[in-house]
Amino acid sequence: MLPMKKYLSRKEASAYLTEIGFHTTYKTLGKLATIGGGPKFHKFGTKSVLYAIEDLDAWAAERLSPAFKSTSDKAGAL
């Protein structure tokens, strides 16, 4: 049994990601669910797709580059 936690619809997931600084449309999430490369999701019934906030946070963190001090820095060289 899955632990009870809050799940977001695709539109809610898109709004959540955008709110925390990672602009992502619900259409992009839909495309990534089809071709791969998007955040993990669950199916509820035959059509509903649900995202756990932890999975959205993890996906966004994986896509984030290391911090830079300037535009001439090498990646990750702090």
Helices and strands as residue ranges (DSSP letters): E 7-8, H 10-19, H 26-35, E 42-44, E 48-52, H 53-63
